[in-house]
Amino acid sequence: VAKDLGLQLPALSDRGVRIVSEGRTQYFALHGKTGHLVTAERIDREQLCRLVEKCVLRCELIVEGEM
């Protein structure tokens, strides 16, 4: 994420960069040392998308300030 945004790692925390998922459970997070998008919770496809063939989890990246 840091590389894709063209930001250095310290800028991620300075700019308040965070990942927000739909619902209460936050399935994704930013790894503080690498800036990579990682899973923050166990993702159980059968529980989330029971009979749906295509399972999609959406999340938003929020960056404070101008880009």
PDB file of N, CA, C, O and CB in Angstrom:
ATOM      1  N   VAL A   1       0.834  -1.188   0.000  1.00  0.00           N
ATOM      2  CA  VAL A   1       0.000   0.000   0.000  1.00  0.00           C
ATOM      3  C   VAL A   1       0.878   1.250   0.000  1.00  0.00           C
ATOM      4  O   VAL A   1       0.635   2.191  -0.756  1.00  0.00           O
ATOM      5  CB  VAL A   1      -0.948  -0.001   1.215  1.00  0.00           C
ATOM      6  N   ALA A   2       1.902   1.248   0.859  1.00  0.00           N
ATOM      7  CA  ALA A   2       2.792   2.418   0.916  1.00  0.00           C
ATOM      8  C   ALA A   2       3.424   2.664  -0.449  1.00  0.00           C
ATOM      9  O   ALA A   2       3.481   3.802  -0.915  1.00  0.00           O
ATOM     10  CB  ALA A   2       3.895   2.220   1.989  1.00  0.00           C
ATOM     11  N   LYS A   3       3.892   1.608  -1.080  1.00  0.00           N
ATOM     12  CA  LYS A   3       4.536   1.734  -2.392  1.00  0.00           C
ATOM     13  C   LYS A   3       3.535   2.233  -3.436  1.00  0.00           C
ATOM     14  O   LYS A   3       3.855   3.117  -4.231  1.00  0.00           O
ATOM     15  CB  LYS A   3       5.138   0.380  -2.833  1.00  0.00           C
ATOM     16  N   ASP A   4       2.332   1.669  -3.434  1.00  0.00           N
ATOM     17  CA  ASP A   4       1.303   2.074  -4.402  1.00  0.00           C
ATOM     18  C   ASP A   4       0.904   3.534  -4.242  1.00  0.00           C
ATOM     19  O   ASP A   4       0.588   4.204  -5.226  1.00  0.00           O
ATOM     20  CB  ASP A   4       0.074   1.193  -4.255  1.00  0.00           C
ATOM     21  N   LEU A   5       0.916   4.031  -3.007  1.00  0.00           N
ATOM     22  CA  LEU A   5       0.564   5.427  -2.755  1.00  0.00           C
ATOM     23  C   LEU A   5       1.746   6.375  -2.915  1.00  0.00           C
ATOM     24  O   LEU A   5       1.578   7.595  -2.917  1.00  0.00           O
ATOM     25  CB  LEU A   5      -0.006   5.567  -1.368  1.00  0.00           C
ATOM     26  N   GLY A   6       2.953   5.803  -3.049  1.00  0.00           N
ATOM     27  CA  GLY A   6       4.141   6.631  -3.172  1.00  0.00           C
ATOM     28  C   GLY A   6       4.524   7.287  -1.860  1.00  0.00           C
ATOM     29  O   GLY A   6       5.076   8.388  -1.849  1.00  0.00           O
ATOM     30  N   LEU A   7       4.231   6.614  -0.748  1.00  0.00           N
ATOM     31  CA  LEU A   7       4.552   7.146   0.572  1.00  0.00           C
ATOM     32  C   LEU A   7       5.658   6.325   1.228  1.00  0.00           C
ATOM     33  O   LEU A   7       5.766   5.121   0.999  1.00  0.00           O
ATOM     34  CB  LEU A   7       3.302   7.165   1.463  1.00  0.00           C
ATOM     35  N   GLN A   8       6.461   6.970   2.029  1.00  0.00           N
ATOM     36  CA  GLN A   8       7.446   6.270   2.843  1.00  0.00           C
ATOM     37  C   GLN A   8       6.711   5.691   4.060  1.00  0.00           C
ATOM     38  O   GLN A   8       5.648   6.183   4.439  1.00  0.00           O
ATOM     39  CB  GLN A   8       8.624   7.234   3.279  1.00  0.00           C
ATOM     40  N   LEU A   9       7.279   4.653   4.663  1.00  0.00           N
ATOM     41  CA  LEU A   9       6.605   3.993   5.790  1.00  0.00           C
ATOM     42  C   LEU A   9       6.227   4.938   6.931  1.00  0.00           C
ATOM     43  O   LEU A   9       5.110   4.838   7.438  1.00  0.00           O
ATOM     44  CB  LEU A   9       7.485   2.907   6.330  1.00  0.00           C
ATOM     45  N   PRO A  10       7.112   5.859   7.363  1.00  0.00           N
ATOM     46  CA  PRO A  10       6.703   6.765   8.453  1.00  0.00           C
ATOM     47  C   PRO A  10       5.488   7.619   8.081  1.00  0.00           C
ATOM     48  O   PRO A  10       4.724   8.028   8.955  1.00  0.00           O
ATOM     49  CB  PRO A  10       7.867   7.679   8.836  1.00  0.00           C
ATOM     50  N   ALA A  11       5.312   7.883   6.801  1.00  0.00           N
ATOM     51  CA  ALA A  11       4.193   8.718   6.360  1.00  0.00           C
ATOM     52  C   ALA A  11       2.854   8.026   6.557  1.00  0.00           C
ATOM     53  O   ALA A  11       1.827   8.694   6.677  1.00  0.00           O
ATOM     54  CB  ALA A  11       4.364   9.094   4.899  1.00  0.00           C
ATOM     55  N   LEU A  12       2.848   6.686   6.593  1.00  0.00           N
ATOM     56  CA  LEU A  12       1.587   5.967   6.793  1.00  0.00           C
ATOM     57  C   LEU A  12       0.951   6.354   8.133  1.00  0.00           C
ATOM     58  O   LEU A  12      -0.239   6.664   8.190  1.00  0.00           O
ATOM     59  CB  LEU A  12       1.822   4.438   6.732  1.00  0.00           C
ATOM     60  N   SER A  13       1.731   6.335   9.191  1.00  0.00           N
ATOM     61  CA  SER A  13       1.166   6.698  10.493  1.00  0.00           C
ATOM     62  C   SER A  13       0.995   8.217  10.609  1.00  0.00           C
ATOM     63  O   SER A  13       0.039   8.685  11.228  1.00  0.00           O
ATOM     64  CB  SER A  13       2.066   6.175  11.633  1.00  0.00           C
ATOM     65  N   ASP A  14       1.904   8.979  10.024  1.00  0.00           N
ATOM     66  CA  ASP A  14       1.800  10.443  10.074  1.00  0.00           C
ATOM     67  C   ASP A  14       0.534  10.933   9.377  1.00  0.00           C
ATOM     68  O   ASP A  14      -0.079  11.909   9.808  1.00  0.00           O
ATOM     69  CB  ASP A  14       3.034  11.088   9.429  1.00  0.00           C
ATOM     70  N   ARG A  15       0.144  10.253   8.297  1.00  0.00           N
ATOM     71  CA  ARG A  15      -1.029  10.667   7.507  1.00  0.00           C
ATOM     72  C   ARG A  15      -2.310   9.991   7.990  1.00  0.00           C
ATOM     73  O   ARG A  15      -3.376  10.212   7.414  1.00  0.00           O
ATOM     74  CB  ARG A  15      -0.807  10.347   6.027  1.00  0.00           C
ATOM     75  N   GLY A  16      -2.222   9.177   9.034  1.00  0.00           N
ATOM     76  CA  GLY A  16      -3.417   8.514   9.564  1.00  0.00           C
ATOM     77  C   GLY A  16      -3.999   7.498   8.607  1.00  0.00           C
ATOM     78  O   GLY A  16      -5.215   7.312   8.571  1.00  0.00           O
ATOM     79  N   VAL A  17      -3.149   6.828   7.822  1.00  0.00           N
ATOM     80  CA  VAL A  17      -3.631   5.845   6.857  1.00  0.00           C
ATOM     81  C   VAL A  17      -4.196   4.652   7.621  1.00  0.00           C
ATOM     82  O   VAL A  17      -3.556   4.116   8.525  1.00  0.00           O
ATOM     83  CB  VAL A  17      -2.491   5.399   5.885  1.00  0.00           C
ATOM     84  N   ARG A  18      -5.424   4.242   7.236  1.00  0.00           N
ATOM     85  CA  ARG A  18      -6.040   3.087   7.867  1.00  0.00           C
ATOM     86  C   ARG A  18      -6.958   2.365   6.886  1.00  0.00           C
ATOM     87  O   ARG A  18      -7.413   2.933   5.894  1.00  0.00           O
ATOM     88  CB  ARG A  18      -6.820   3.511   9.115  1.00  0.00           C
ATOM     89  N   ILE A  19      -7.211   1.110   7.191  1.00  0.00           N
ATOM     90  CA  ILE A  19      -8.083   0.266   6.384  1.00  0.00           C
ATOM     91  C   ILE A  19      -9.385   0.078   7.149  1.00  0.00           C
ATOM     92  O   ILE A  19      -9.371  -0.229   8.341  1.00  0.00           O
ATOM     93  CB  ILE A  19      -7.409  -1.114   6.058  1.00  0.00           C
ATOM     94  N   VAL A  20     -10.511   0.263   6.464  1.00  0.00           N
ATOM     95  CA  VAL A  20     -11.817   0.097   7.092  1.00  0.00           C
ATOM     96  C   VAL A  20     -12.607  -0.901   6.274  1.00  0.00           C
ATOM     97  O   VAL A  20     -12.774  -0.732   5.066  1.00  0.00           O
ATOM     98  CB  VAL A  20     -12.575   1.454   7.206  1.00  0.00           C
ATOM     99  N   SER A  21     -13.100  -1.952   6.936  1.00  0.00           N
ATOM    100  CA  SER A  21     -13.919  -2.970   6.282  1.00  0.00           C
ATOM    101  C   SER A  21     -15.389  -2.716   6.595  1.00  0.00           C
ATOM    102  O   SER A  21     -15.717  -2.022   7.557  1.00  0.00           O
ATOM    103  CB  SER A  21     -13.500  -4.394   6.735  1.00  0.00           C
ATOM    104  N   GLU A  22     -16.274  -3.285   5.770  1.00  0.00           N
ATOM    105  CA  GLU A  22     -17.708  -3.196   6.046  1.00  0.00           C
ATOM    106  C   GLU A  22     -18.026  -4.039   7.276  1.00  0.00           C
ATOM    107  O   GLU A  22     -17.378  -5.060   7.504  1.00  0.00           O
ATOM    108  CB  GLU A  22     -18.549  -3.667   4.818  1.00  0.00           C
ATOM    109  N   GLY A  23     -19.000  -3.633   8.060  1.00  0.00           N
ATOM    110  CA  GLY A  23     -19.393  -4.409   9.225  1.00  0.00           C
ATOM    111  C   GLY A  23     -18.493  -4.170  10.419  1.00  0.00           C
ATOM    112  O   GLY A  23     -17.621  -3.302  10.403  1.00  0.00           O
ATOM    113  N   ARG A  24     -18.725  -4.958  11.455  1.00  0.00           N
ATOM    114  CA  ARG A  24     -17.974  -4.792  12.702  1.00  0.00           C
ATOM    115  C   ARG A  24     -16.584  -5.395  12.653  1.00  0.00           C
ATOM    116  O   ARG A  24     -15.647  -4.853  13.239  1.00  0.00           O
ATOM    117  CB  ARG A  24     -18.733  -5.404  13.836  1.00  0.00           C
ATOM    118  N   THR A  25     -16.446  -6.511  11.958  1.00  0.00           N
ATOM    119  CA  THR A  25     -15.165  -7.205  11.923  1.00  0.00           C
ATOM    120  C   THR A  25     -14.237  -6.564  10.911  1.00  0.00           C
ATOM    121  O   THR A  25     -14.601  -6.388   9.749  1.00  0.00           O
ATOM    122  CB  THR A  25     -15.363  -8.682  11.597  1.00  0.00           C
ATOM    123  N   GLN A  26     -13.045  -6.218  11.349  1.00  0.00           N
ATOM    124  CA  GLN A  26     -12.042  -5.641  10.465  1.00  0.00           C
ATOM    125  C   GLN A  26     -11.114  -6.769  10.011  1.00  0.00           C
ATOM    126  O   GLN A  26     -10.259  -7.226  10.770  1.00  0.00           O
ATOM    127  CB  GLN A  26     -11.240  -4.490  11.180  1.00  0.00           C
ATOM    128  N   TYR A  27     -11.293  -7.207   8.770  1.00  0.00           N
ATOM    129  CA  TYR A  27     -10.541  -8.351   8.255  1.00  0.00           C
ATOM    130  C   TYR A  27      -9.147  -7.979   7.750  1.00  0.00           C
ATOM    131  O   TYR A  27      -8.290  -8.851   7.607  1.00  0.00           O
ATOM    132  CB  TYR A  27     -11.314  -9.005   7.144  1.00  0.00           C
ATOM    133  N   PHE A  28      -8.915  -6.707   7.483  1.00  0.00           N
ATOM    134  CA  PHE A  28      -7.645  -6.283   6.908  1.00  0.00           C
ATOM    135  C   PHE A  28      -6.999  -5.204   7.769  1.00  0.00           C
ATOM    136  O   PHE A  28      -7.671  -4.478   8.501  1.00  0.00           O
ATOM    137  CB  PHE A  28      -7.847  -5.772   5.478  1.00  0.00           C
ATOM    138  N   ALA A  29      -5.669  -5.119   7.659  1.00  0.00           N
ATOM    139  CA  ALA A  29      -4.906  -4.106   8.384  1.00  0.00           C
ATOM    140  C   ALA A  29      -3.658  -3.782   7.574  1.00  0.00           C
ATOM    141  O   ALA A  29      -3.319  -4.492   6.627  1.00  0.00           O
ATOM    142  CB  ALA A  29      -4.533  -4.593   9.828  1.00  0.00           C
ATOM    143  N   LEU A  30      -2.988  -2.723   7.949  1.00  0.00           N
ATOM    144  CA  LEU A  30      -1.701  -2.378   7.349  1.00  0.00           C
ATOM    145  C   LEU A  30      -0.598  -2.842   8.286  1.00  0.00           C
ATOM    146  O   LEU A  30      -0.629  -2.550   9.481  1.00  0.00           O
ATOM    147  CB  LEU A  30      -1.591  -0.844   7.072  1.00  0.00           C
ATOM    148  N   HIS A  31       0.365  -3.556   7.751  1.00  0.00           N
ATOM    149  CA  HIS A  31       1.520  -3.992   8.548  1.00  0.00           C
ATOM    150  C   HIS A  31       2.391  -2.768   8.773  1.00  0.00           C
ATOM    151  O   HIS A  31       2.842  -2.139   7.816  1.00  0.00           O
ATOM    152  CB  HIS A  31       2.330  -5.154   7.834  1.00  0.00           C
ATOM    153  N   GLY A  32       2.628  -2.429  10.027  1.00  0.00           N
ATOM    154  CA  GLY A  32       3.340  -1.199  10.374  1.00  0.00           C
ATOM    155  C   GLY A  32       4.767  -1.111   9.874  1.00  0.00           C
ATOM    156  O   GLY A  32       5.242  -0.018   9.564  1.00  0.00           O
ATOM    157  N   LYS A  33       5.470  -2.244   9.785  1.00  0.00           N
ATOM    158  CA  LYS A  33       6.877  -2.210   9.386  1.00  0.00           C
ATOM    159  C   LYS A  33       7.084  -2.313   7.881  1.00  0.00           C
ATOM    160  O   LYS A  33       8.114  -1.873   7.370  1.00  0.00           O
ATOM    161  CB  LYS A  33       7.617  -3.321  10.060  1.00  0.00           C
ATOM    162  N   THR A  34       6.114  -2.892   7.160  1.00  0.00           N
ATOM    163  CA  THR A  34       6.290  -3.081   5.718  1.00  0.00           C
ATOM    164  C   THR A  34       5.346  -2.245   4.870  1.00  0.00           C
ATOM    165  O   THR A  34       5.633  -1.985   3.701  1.00  0.00           O
ATOM    166  CB  THR A  34       6.105  -4.522   5.375  1.00  0.00           C
ATOM    167  N   GLY A  35       4.221  -1.821   5.442  1.00  0.00           N
ATOM    168  CA  GLY A  35       3.226  -1.090   4.660  1.00  0.00           C
ATOM    169  C   GLY A  35       2.376  -2.001   3.796  1.00  0.00           C
ATOM    170  O   GLY A  35       1.642  -1.520   2.933  1.00  0.00           O
ATOM    171  N   HIS A  36       2.460  -3.320   4.012  1.00  0.00           N
ATOM    172  CA  HIS A  36       1.675  -4.275   3.237  1.00  0.00           C
ATOM    173  C   HIS A  36       0.264  -4.413   3.802  1.00  0.00           C
ATOM    174  O   HIS A  36       0.039  -4.239   5.000  1.00  0.00           O
ATOM    175  CB  HIS A  36       2.367  -5.638   3.214  1.00  0.00           C
ATOM    176  N   LEU A  37      -0.669  -4.726   2.927  1.00  0.00           N
ATOM    177  CA  LEU A  37      -2.031  -5.043   3.327  1.00  0.00           C
ATOM    178  C   LEU A  37      -2.028  -6.493   3.801  1.00  0.00           C
ATOM    179  O   LEU A  37      -1.615  -7.381   3.056  1.00  0.00           O
ATOM    180  CB  LEU A  37      -3.057  -4.816   2.147  1.00  0.00           C
ATOM    181  N   VAL A  38      -2.482  -6.745   5.028  1.00  0.00           N
ATOM    182  CA  VAL A  38      -2.475  -8.095   5.600  1.00  0.00           C
ATOM    183  C   VAL A  38      -3.852  -8.410   6.166  1.00  0.00           C
ATOM    184  O   VAL A  38      -4.658  -7.511   6.407  1.00  0.00           O
ATOM    185  CB  VAL A  38      -1.387  -8.230   6.704  1.00  0.00           C
ATOM    186  N   THR A  39      -4.115  -9.700   6.377  1.00  0.00           N
ATOM    187  CA  THR A  39      -5.358 -10.085   7.030  1.00  0.00           C
ATOM    188  C   THR A  39      -5.193  -9.889   8.533  1.00  0.00           C
ATOM    189  O   THR A  39      -4.182 -10.281   9.115  1.00  0.00           O
ATOM    190  CB  THR A  39      -5.742 -11.561   6.694  1.00  0.00           C
ATOM    191  N   ALA A  40      -6.190  -9.283   9.144  1.00  0.00           N
ATOM    192  CA  ALA A  40      -6.148  -8.999  10.574  1.00  0.00           C
ATOM    193  C   ALA A  40      -6.951 -10.033  11.364  1.00  0.00           C
ATOM    194  O   ALA A  40      -6.749 -10.194  12.567  1.00  0.00           O
ATOM    195  CB  ALA A  40      -6.682  -7.590  10.852  1.00  0.00           C
ATOM    196  N   GLU A  41      -7.841 -10.716  10.695  1.00  0.00           N
ATOM    197  CA  GLU A  41      -8.698 -11.719  11.308  1.00  0.00           C
ATOM    198  C   GLU A  41      -8.744 -12.942  10.413  1.00  0.00           C
ATOM    199  O   GLU A  41      -8.481 -12.857   9.214  1.00  0.00           O
ATOM    200  CB  GLU A  41     -10.120 -11.163  11.557  1.00  0.00           C
ATOM    201  N   ARG A  42      -9.077 -14.073  10.999  1.00  0.00           N
ATOM    202  CA  ARG A  42      -9.284 -15.293  10.222  1.00  0.00           C
ATOM    203  C   ARG A  42     -10.492 -15.072   9.316  1.00  0.00           C
ATOM    204  O   ARG A  42     -11.524 -14.573   9.765  1.00  0.00           O
ATOM    205  CB  ARG A  42      -9.493 -16.543  11.155  1.00  0.00           C
ATOM    206  N   ILE A  43     -10.367 -15.438   8.051  1.00  0.00           N
ATOM    207  CA  ILE A  43     -11.464 -15.267   7.099  1.00  0.00           C
ATOM    208  C   ILE A  43     -12.018 -16.638   6.758  1.00  0.00           C
ATOM    209  O   ILE A  43     -11.332 -17.462   6.154  1.00  0.00           O
ATOM    210  CB  ILE A  43     -10.992 -14.519   5.811  1.00  0.00           C
ATOM    211  N   ASP A  44     -13.263 -16.880   7.146  1.00  0.00           N
ATOM    212  CA  ASP A  44     -13.941 -18.146   6.905  1.00  0.00           C
ATOM    213  C   ASP A  44     -14.948 -17.952   5.780  1.00  0.00           C
ATOM    214  O   ASP A  44     -16.032 -17.411   5.994  1.00  0.00           O
ATOM    215  CB  ASP A  44     -14.639 -18.668   8.196  1.00  0.00           C
ATOM    216  N   ARG A  45     -14.586 -18.395   4.584  1.00  0.00           N
ATOM    217  CA  ARG A  45     -15.428 -18.191   3.408  1.00  0.00           C
ATOM    218  C   ARG A  45     -16.814 -18.808   3.582  1.00  0.00           C
ATOM    219  O   ARG A  45     -17.811 -18.198   3.195  1.00  0.00           O
ATOM    220  CB  ARG A  45     -14.754 -18.778   2.180  1.00  0.00           C
ATOM    221  N   GLU A  46     -16.892 -20.002   4.157  1.00  0.00           N
ATOM    222  CA  GLU A  46     -18.181 -20.668   4.326  1.00  0.00           C
ATOM    223  C   GLU A  46     -19.097 -19.880   5.262  1.00  0.00           C
ATOM    224  O   GLU A  46     -20.312 -19.854   5.061  1.00  0.00           O
ATOM    225  CB  GLU A  46     -17.978 -22.085   4.863  1.00  0.00           C
ATOM    226  N   GLN A  47     -18.537 -19.254   6.261  1.00  0.00           N
ATOM    227  CA  GLN A  47     -19.341 -18.471   7.189  1.00  0.00           C
ATOM    228  C   GLN A  47     -19.800 -17.155   6.547  1.00  0.00           C
ATOM    229  O   GLN A  47     -20.937 -16.728   6.751  1.00  0.00           O
ATOM    230  CB  GLN A  47     -18.544 -18.189   8.470  1.00  0.00           C
ATOM    231  N   LEU A  48     -18.929 -16.524   5.783  1.00  0.00           N
ATOM    232  CA  LEU A  48     -19.244 -15.215   5.204  1.00  0.00           C
ATOM    233  C   LEU A  48     -20.123 -15.282   3.962  1.00  0.00           C
ATOM    234  O   LEU A  48     -21.008 -14.447   3.776  1.00  0.00           O
ATOM    235  CB  LEU A  48     -17.978 -14.505   4.863  1.00  0.00           C
ATOM    236  N   CYS A  49     -19.878 -16.269   3.120  1.00  0.00           N
ATOM    237  CA  CYS A  49     -20.522 -16.289   1.802  1.00  0.00           C
ATOM    238  C   CYS A  49     -21.237 -17.609   1.513  1.00  0.00           C
ATOM    239  O   CYS A  49     -21.286 -18.036   0.360  1.00  0.00           O
ATOM    240  CB  CYS A  49     -19.491 -16.027   0.722  1.00  0.00           C
ATOM    241  N   ARG A  50     -21.758 -18.225   2.475  1.00  0.00           N
ATOM    242  CA  ARG A  50     -22.344 -19.555   2.429  1.00  0.00           C
ATOM    243  C   ARG A  50     -22.620 -20.132   1.055  1.00  0.00           C
ATOM    244  O   ARG A  50     -21.858 -20.982   0.594  1.00  0.00           O
ATOM    245  CB  ARG A  50     -23.577 -19.536   3.163  1.00  0.00           C
ATOM    246  N   LEU A  51     -23.656 -19.717   0.395  1.00  0.00           N
ATOM    247  CA  LEU A  51     -24.030 -20.328  -0.878  1.00  0.00           C
ATOM    248  C   LEU A  51     -23.732 -19.437  -2.079  1.00  0.00           C
ATOM    249  O   LEU A  51     -24.218 -19.693  -3.180  1.00  0.00           O
ATOM    250  CB  LEU A  51     -25.493 -20.674  -0.864  1.00  0.00           C
ATOM    251  N   VAL A  52     -22.952 -18.415  -1.875  1.00  0.00           N
ATOM    252  CA  VAL A  52     -22.616 -17.490  -2.950  1.00  0.00           C
ATOM    253  C   VAL A  52     -21.345 -17.979  -3.642  1.00  0.00           C
ATOM    254  O   VAL A  52     -20.343 -18.269  -2.988  1.00  0.00           O
ATOM    255  CB  VAL A  52     -22.433 -16.040  -2.405  1.00  0.00           C
ATOM    256  N   GLU A  53     -21.397 -18.068  -4.973  1.00  0.00           N
ATOM    257  CA  GLU A  53     -20.234 -18.556  -5.712  1.00  0.00           C
ATOM    258  C   GLU A  53     -19.063 -17.581  -5.651  1.00  0.00           C
ATOM    259  O   GLU A  53     -17.918 -17.988  -5.457  1.00  0.00           O
ATOM    260  CB  GLU A  53     -20.609 -18.815  -7.159  1.00  0.00           C
ATOM    261  N   LYS A  54     -19.355 -16.289  -5.818  1.00  0.00           N
ATOM    262  CA  LYS A  54     -18.312 -15.274  -5.815  1.00  0.00           C
ATOM    263  C   LYS A  54     -18.332 -14.548  -4.480  1.00  0.00           C
ATOM    264  O   LYS A  54     -19.295 -13.850  -4.165  1.00  0.00           O
ATOM    265  CB  LYS A  54     -18.498 -14.278  -6.989  1.00  0.00           C
ATOM    266  N   CYS A  55     -17.279 -14.709  -3.698  1.00  0.00           N
ATOM    267  CA  CYS A  55     -17.203 -14.111  -2.365  1.00  0.00           C
ATOM    268  C   CYS A  55     -16.274 -12.886  -2.423  1.00  0.00           C
ATOM    269  O   CYS A  55     -15.098 -13.012  -2.766  1.00  0.00           O
ATOM    270  CB  CYS A  55     -16.690 -15.157  -1.307  1.00  0.00           C
ATOM    271  N   VAL A  56     -16.803 -11.718  -2.090  1.00  0.00           N
ATOM    272  CA  VAL A  56     -16.027 -10.479  -2.155  1.00  0.00           C
ATOM    273  C   VAL A  56     -16.083  -9.775  -0.801  1.00  0.00           C
ATOM    274  O   VAL A  56     -17.160  -9.564  -0.243  1.00  0.00           O
ATOM    275  CB  VAL A  56     -16.561  -9.547  -3.282  1.00  0.00           C
ATOM    276  N   LEU A  57     -14.926  -9.419  -0.287  1.00  0.00           N
ATOM    277  CA  LEU A  57     -14.835  -8.610   0.925  1.00  0.00           C
ATOM    278  C   LEU A  57     -14.329  -7.239   0.517  1.00  0.00           C
ATOM    279  O   LEU A  57     -13.262  -7.120  -0.086  1.00  0.00           O
ATOM    280  CB  LEU A  57     -13.898  -9.271   2.000  1.00  0.00           C
ATOM    281  N   ARG A  58     -15.073  -6.227   0.836  1.00  0.00           N
ATOM    282  CA  ARG A  58     -14.684  -4.871   0.457  1.00  0.00           C
ATOM    283  C   ARG A  58     -14.075  -4.151   1.655  1.00  0.00           C
ATOM    284  O   ARG A  58     -14.463  -4.367   2.803  1.00  0.00           O
ATOM    285  CB  ARG A  58     -15.899  -4.084  -0.087  1.00  0.00           C
ATOM    286  N   CYS A  59     -13.116  -3.295   1.353  1.00  0.00           N
ATOM    287  CA  CYS A  59     -12.525  -2.449   2.384  1.00  0.00           C
ATOM    288  C   CYS A  59     -12.140  -1.138   1.735  1.00  0.00           C
ATOM    289  O   CYS A  59     -11.994  -1.052   0.516  1.00  0.00           O
ATOM    290  CB  CYS A  59     -11.289  -3.131   3.059  1.00  0.00           C
ATOM    291  N   GLU A  60     -11.977  -0.119   2.559  1.00  0.00           N
ATOM    292  CA  GLU A  60     -11.584   1.193   2.086  1.00  0.00           C
ATOM    293  C   GLU A  60     -10.266   1.593   2.737  1.00  0.00           C
ATOM    294  O   GLU A  60     -10.000   1.265   3.893  1.00  0.00           O
ATOM    295  CB  GLU A  60     -12.682   2.236   2.382  1.00  0.00           C
ATOM    296  N   LEU A  61      -9.458   2.296   1.981  1.00  0.00           N
ATOM    297  CA  LEU A  61      -8.212   2.857   2.489  1.00  0.00           C
ATOM    298  C   LEU A  61      -8.464   4.338   2.724  1.00  0.00           C
ATOM    299  O   LEU A  61      -8.846   5.060   1.804  1.00  0.00           O
ATOM    300  CB  LEU A  61      -7.005   2.620   1.493  1.00  0.00           C
ATOM    301  N   ILE A  62      -8.255   4.780   3.929  1.00  0.00           N
ATOM    302  CA  ILE A  62      -8.476   6.187   4.279  1.00  0.00           C
ATOM    303  C   ILE A  62      -7.131   6.838   4.560  1.00  0.00           C
ATOM    304  O   ILE A  62      -6.343   6.348   5.368  1.00  0.00           O
ATOM    305  CB  ILE A  62      -9.428   6.324   5.511  1.00  0.00           C
ATOM    306  N   VAL A  63      -6.883   7.959   3.875  1.00  0.00           N
ATOM    307  CA  VAL A  63      -5.651   8.729   4.047  1.00  0.00           C
ATOM    308  C   VAL A  63      -6.044  10.155   4.390  1.00  0.00           C
ATOM    309  O   VAL A  63      -6.785  10.797   3.646  1.00  0.00           O
ATOM    310  CB  VAL A  63      -4.751   8.681   2.758  1.00  0.00           C
ATOM    311  N   GLU A  64      -5.551  10.649   5.510  1.00  0.00           N
ATOM    312  CA  GLU A  64      -5.859  12.020   5.906  1.00  0.00           C
ATOM    313  C   GLU A  64      -4.943  12.992   5.179  1.00  0.00           C
ATOM    314  O   GLU A  64      -3.779  12.678   4.929  1.00  0.00           O
ATOM    315  CB  GLU A  64      -5.725  12.192   7.430  1.00  0.00           C
ATOM    316  N   GLY A  65      -5.451  14.155   4.841  1.00  0.00           N
ATOM    317  CA  GLY A  65      -4.660  15.168   4.150  1.00  0.00           C
ATOM    318  C   GLY A  65      -4.700  14.989   2.649  1.00  0.00           C
ATOM    319  O   GLY A  65      -5.353  14.079   2.138  1.00  0.00           O
ATOM    320  N   GLU A  66      -4.009  15.849   1.954  1.00  0.00           N
ATOM    321  CA  GLU A  66      -3.996  15.835   0.495  1.00  0.00           C
ATOM    322  C   GLU A  66      -3.009  14.808  -0.045  1.00  0.00           C
ATOM    323  O   GLU A  66      -1.987  14.518   0.576  1.00  0.00           O
ATOM    324  CB  GLU A  66      -3.652  17.217  -0.043  1.00  0.00           C
ATOM    325  N   MET A  67      -3.333  14.270  -1.201  1.00  0.00           N
ATOM    326  CA  MET A  67      -2.437  13.318  -1.883  1.00  0.00           C
ATOM    327  C   MET A  67      -1.803  14.019  -3.063  1.00  0.00           C
ATOM    328  O   MET A  67      -1.011  13.415  -3.787  1.00  0.00           O
ATOM    329  CB  MET A  67      -3.205  12.036  -2.351  1.00  0.00           C
TER     330      MET A  67
END
